[in-house]
Amino acid sequence: MDQQEEQQPAPVRGEELLTSTSPSSAFKPELQNQDQDQDPSYPHNSKTFRLRIFRRKAITKSSLQNIQPNMSTSGQTDLLQPNSNIDWTESAQYGEHIWFEASVSGDFCYVGEQFCVAKLLQKSVSRMKCAGCKISVHVMCMDQLEKINFRCKPTFREPASRAVREANVVRHHWVHRRRQTGKCRQCGKGFQQKFSFHSKEIVAISCSWCKQAYHNKVACFMLQQIEECCSMGAHATVIVPPTWIIRVRRPQTSLKSSKKKKRTLLKTNKLSKKGTELQDGRWKPFLIKPLPSQLMKPLLVFVNPKSGGNQGSKVIQSFMWYLNPRQVFDLTNGGPREGLELYSKVPNLRIVACGGDGTVGWILSVLDQLKLRPQPPVAILPLGTGNDLARTLNWGGGYTDEPITKILSHVEDGNVVQLDRWNLKVEANLEAQPEDRDEQQTTKLPIDVFNNYFSLGFDAHVTLGFHESREANPEKFSSRFRNKMFYAGTAFSDFLSGSSKDLARHIRVVCDDTDLTAKVQEMKLQCLLFLNIPRYCAGTTPWGNPSEHQEFEPQRHDDGCIEVIGFTMTSLATLQVGGHGERLHQCKEVTLTTFKSIPMQVDGEPCKLAPSVIHISLRNQANMVQKVKRRINMPHLNDQQLVPEKLQIRVNRISMAAYEALHYDQDQLKEASTPLGVIHVPGDCDLEMCRQHVQHLQDQLDQDGDGLRAEGPSLQKLSLNWCFLDCTTADRFYRIDRAQEHLNYVTEISQEELYILDPELVDKETVCTSSSILKPVDSEEHQEPSGQCSFPCSSSSPTSSRISATSRDTKVDAELISCIRTGNLSRLTELHQQGADLLLQDAEGHTLLHHSVQTGSKDIVRYLIDNVPMCHLDLTETETGETALHQAAALGLRSICHFLVEAGASLMKTDLQGDTPKHRAAKAQDLELADYLGNRQHYQMIQREDEETAV
């Protein structure tokens, strides 16, 4: 989906300019001496200027009137304090924004310069960003949104008549954007970004619901589109439209007449029976009135922000952008019960649980309490670590950066499967001796239902020790790495002390009337596991794959049976390398008797239970959503283009440094990739099979390159941690979890070229991050010019003649520098065509760009910029730490500064004195250039902040 950047709206005050704010003092060389009054591109002189004014008036008017049936019922008119929580009270405001803090302050403010308080005060202050419509405003400018009459997309409606189920339509929520990715829906062309900072024109108009975007041109955006109904976009079937969510008025009771009071109470009771405003005797200000449709699969999203570090907050914002924000609930604000009660009557409802396995169990328990029929199926977006249930249902072991749009599609298309849930009934063991009890013991388990597993012995003892230490000193467990180290240390100390070596002597196990006690004692088991799903302990498979001749069946999560597995210390140690435990039984009921206090854990929640008799029995089956393969580009029945039998795909790899820097710029990231080779795969090949072909290609390269391996990235061996990249989305590249490769076809993530991410490639090639002399690439290993510093910076040359790395000609290097100092561009071009290396950097760190800036030759600077990778622009001198842009700013070379900035040179890089290019221009008394560089520096910072991670 498209990613947008906010732009000033259309505040209508008479006939004032609406398409741009007042001209900035920003500098651009090409326009420095132009008279704006004579510029035909200037908005005042455009023929369509008045039509643009009329259109913006209409958009502003429609944003209020067309989406708000009754403004008088919305209560307060003053904007409340910034709030990231959805207001479900009767005082909720119509079109209220959902604010989240933006990480970087900036100049862009949606209210426009006329109303921007920060602009008037000449201060750079923090900004807030709305999750619903993605506009950004300064904190002190929020009240100004009321003055320009701009509200967020509506999330509910008022009952405009007695017919609560009246057919209301949803209209577009148009927002002006300064930056927009993707293509115009009308003309099919991309959105031209305005690089000159003083230009603040609106480049696009997009809808916050359907995400359709149009050029800010009369030919693309028609007036009649303002009044059109919105289709809700690609995810219309999972979005709860605002017409379904109704705010009801509180029932009015008369104090003047007891008869009227009784009559009102009677009416209220009738409403209660109908299930409208009253639920469980409490009046609810909101109700859901869905319009049933077999095509609709509305989603209800619950997010646990405490899972996965900062992932939870990002996930909440992303779901609020793609869905109705009232579909998204923060579990830290009261849990899932309120949301489940509110949406209990919505047909075909599906639930998305964003968190760990504990979050999923919490939601399933509340669903049990509410006794919803039919029970809505639950999908999982795994946050944090572990996530064995999510792995079992193909959702992976954790959330990386898969686009939310694909997750929504997977939830919609996923299969509904059943998950067995098991009761744990605990009774005191009256046969136990008093000396076998413990002061720290408890008489009940943390939870009495489990979905994943129930265990006792060594693993529970380690988990309990970790849990108690964290409860006593929480400040020591803030780091995930330190947690793992402590956990490993606890396990090792317990192993040495033999804390669970006598477990078998203190328990009795009966499975379906079969006594396994003697077998447990004979094997001297130190851990006993009752497993419901195939995964355990962050992805291991303790049941394994029993062969056909054995008495045990393969494990299933919906067969009504539970697997009983025992572990010795040896089998526990082999779990992480593909081993399995001792298979004891597959049964439907278990009676476990303990004769002393023993550590136990239920779905990861540990305790030390007193001697007890524990009965394990099947409770029920929960509906879950299992992620399946999706064929996005599946042809229609009457489409003659069938899937080819064989595909020929070129494989390219990308370093982690290039991916992190350029994953939002697809073209540059593709240029920064390194060709690995060509593979031939079947047309219906999935990524798991494709990985084998890539590995076979690597093996062939190893055989061909024995004894000839150089430092070129095309011949470097792939690391073990490489993963596939999805390059088919409109906005950016995304990583694909290796555990989910079998769910994705090759044709889903690539067309003719396949991209893979090799995280260790950057560790071997730090050419552009070093201040030492650059080493050129050998002629046989020459690659196309790269755009990032994760690859050797070899320049492109049109001929086959190259200068070898082992026989570098210092005379050619000296002639290159001489050409630059004398301004001889033709000779420089000739040398480059003959194979001269433009990435030359001498012992002092001077590049050819440094030399050309010192001579002030614009043509040579342009030629070098066009023929060197972007990383080369930011190389620094050894003595001063200056980049070429630092030197150009210090010399007041405005045009050269503009060339370097537009090419991507960093404006935030500092020299050894701590100065940015802006500071160097200010020290040179060129305030206009300093202002330009400062504005572009803000632009770079804001671009980084607005390019949010998927999550």
Buried (B, 14 or more C-beta within 10 A) or exposed (E): BBBBBBBBBBBBEEEEBBBBBEEBEBBBBEBEEEEEEEEEEBBEEBEEBEEBBEBBBBBBBBBBEBBBBEEEEBEEEEBBEBEBEBBBEBEBBBBBBBBBEBEBBBBBBBBBBBBBBBBEEEEEBBBBBBBBBBBBBBBBBBEBBEEBBBBBBBBBBBBEEEEEEEEBEBBBBBBBBBBBBBBBBBEEEEBEEBEBBBBBBBBBBBBBBBBBBBBBBBEBBEEEBBEBEBEBBBBBBBBBBBBBBBBBEEBEEEEEEEEEEEEBEEEBEEBBEEEBBBBEEEBBBBBBBBEEEEEBBBBBBBBBBBBBEEBBBBBBBBBBBBBBBBBBBBBEEEBBBBBBBBBBEBBBBBBBBBBBBBBBBBBBBBBBEBEBEEBBBBBBBBBBBBBBBBBBBBBBBBBBBBBBBBBBBBBBBBEBBBBBBBEBEBEEBEEBEEEBEEEEBBEEBBBBBBBBBBBBBBBBBBBBBBBBBBEEEEEEBEEEEEBEEBBEEBBEEBBEEEBBBEBBEBBBBBBEEEEBBEBBBEBBBBBBBBBBBBBBBBBBBBBBEBEEEEEBEEBBBBBEBBBBBBBBBEBBEBBEEEBBBBBBBBBBBBBBBBBBBBBBBBBBBBBBBBBBBBEBEBBBBBBBBBBEBBEEEEEEEEEEEEBEEEBEBBBBBBBBBBBEBBBBBBEBBBBBBBBBBEBEBBEBBBBBBBBEBBEEBBEEBEEEBEEEEBBBBBBBBBBEEBBBBBBBBBBBBBBBBBBBBEBBBBBBBBEEBBBBBBBBBBEBBEBBEEEEEBBBBBBEBBBBBBBBBBBBBBBBBEEEEBBEBEEBEEEBBEBBBEBBBEBBBEBBBEBBEEBBBBBBBBEEBBBBBBBBBBEBBBEBBBBBBEBBBBBBBBBBBBEBBBBBBBBBBBBBBBBBBBBBBEBBBBBEBBBEEEBBBBBBBBEBEBEBBBBBBBBBBBBBBBBEBBBBEBB
